[in-house]
Amino acid sequence: MEIHILRLGHRLPRDERISTHVALVARAFGASSMIYTGQHDSGLEESVRRICESWGGAFPVAYEKNFKSLIKKYRKDGFSIAHLTMYGIPLEEKVPDLKAQKKLLLVVGSEQVPGDVYELADFNISVTSQPHSEVAALAISLDRLMDFNSLKFKGKIKIRPSEKGKDVITTDV
């Protein structure tokens, strides 16, 4: 399954860390890319580029001014649109439907999400019907949708699993 992330309404400086965490979770849990709207932030793009350079993998982050035209473009390219919101249908009920999609654009908000997003989405999905973090919603959703045993990154930095301490391996990859 091919999954891309749309992060809505990025605000500087308020969302710098959270949007970076959305990108890092998306990358680590198997998404292909992230597009964000709101305010352009070259620092966000550079942070994720540096992570990929050190830890491996390709995970492009791009800015888009207009979320509606982006969603319509993805739909035209064969993607289904799933909006992660606390107001949607519980994730557990929709996992089979989501897994049946070949291409998926997962939409996560920051500020109040415009009503248009609920109408444009094929699925409005809730991880919980309580206030929570978009980072948590994304991680849980990707966990349910992806096969993480197949994720392998080849980078300059690698962690060797260890019960105690930190075992970091650096290479010249």
N, C-alpha and C positions, 0 to 999 in steps of 0.2 A: 504494500500500500504506500502510495506517495502522499505525504502530508506536508503542507506549508502552513505557516502561522501568520496571521494578520493581527498586529498589535495596534489597537485603536487609541488615538488621543494622547500620544506621548507629550508630556509637559516638562519643560526645563525650569528649574533644576529638580522639581519634585519627583519625577519618575526616572531619573538617571539610573539608580541602582535597580529598581524593580524591572524596568524594561530590559536592562542587561541580564537580570536573572531570568526573565521570560526567554530571552535568546539562548542563554546557557542551558536551561532545562530543555528547551526545544531541541537544541543540538545534541545534548547528551542522551536524550530519549528517542532519537531517531527521526526527527523532522528534517526536511530538506532545506528549508530557508525560512527567513522571517522578513516580512515587510511591515513597516510601521507608518502610522499617520500622526498628525498633530504637528509638533515642532520638529524641524530637521535637527539632528544631533550627530555630527560627525564623530564625536567622542564615543558614542554608543557603537557606531560602525567600526571604529578603530579598535575598541576594546575587544569586540568579538573577533575581529581579524587577527589580533595578537594571540588570543586564546587558541584559535585554529592553527596558527603558525607553530605554537609551542606544543599543543596537545594533539594535533592532527585533525584530519577531516576538513572537508569544505562545507562551510555554512554561511552562505551569503546573507547579508542584511542590507535591505534597500529601503529608501524612503519613498512614499507615495503621498501626494497631497490629497487626492480624492478617493475615499474608501469606497464610495458607490461604484465608480467606474472600475476600480480594481476588482471588486466582487463580481461585477458583471463580466469582466474579462476572464476571470478564473472560471466562472460558470460556462462561458463560451468555449473554454479550453477543456471542458469535460469534468470539472471539479464540482463536488457537492460542497455546500457551505454549512458548517456546524459552528454555531455561536455558543460559547461556554458562558453561562449566566446562572445566577441563583434562582431565576424565575422559570427555567425550562422544565422539560420532562427529565426525570431521574436518569442519569447515565446508565445505570444497570439495566434499565428497560430498553435502551437504545443501542447498546454495544453491538448486538448482532447486525442491526441496520447499518451502523457506522462501519463495521468491519466488511460489510458487503460492498462498500464503495472502493473503487480503484484509486481515486484521487480525492483528497479532502483538504479543504481550506478551513483550519480552525481559527475562529475569531475570538480574541480576548480583549476586554476593554481596560480602561483605566478610570477616566472620569465617567460621568453618567453617559451610558451608551445611547446614541440616538435611536429613536423608535424605528427608523428605517432598517436598522440592522436586523431587528426581530422579523420584519417582513421579508427581507432579502434572504435570510437564512433558510435552508432546507430543514435544518434541525436546530432547535433551541434546547440546549442540554444543560442540566444542573448536576453538579457534583454533590452539592448539598443545598438545601433551601435556606441557608443561613449566610450572613455576611462572611466572606472569606477572601483569601488572596487569589488573584488570577494566576500566580505562579503555582500555587497548590492545585488549582483546578486543571491547569495545563499538565502538570506532572501526573496527576491521577488519571486523566483522560488518556495521555500517551501511554501510560503503563498498561491500561486496559486494551489499547489498540495495537501496540507494536510487539515484535518479538525481539527482546533485548539480547538474547543469546547470540544473535548474529551481528551485533554492533561491535566493530573493531576499528579503533583509531590508530593510525601510525603517526606518531609525533615525536618531538624531541624529548618530551617528558612523559614518563609512564609510572604508574604506581604498581608495585608488587604487593598483592594482598598480604597483610600481616596482622596477627591478633593483637600485637602490642607495638606501639611506635609507628614511625613513618618510614617506609622503604620506597624511596624515590629513585628511579633510574633515569639518567639523562643520556641521550644518544645524539648523533649528528644527522640523523635521518635525512 
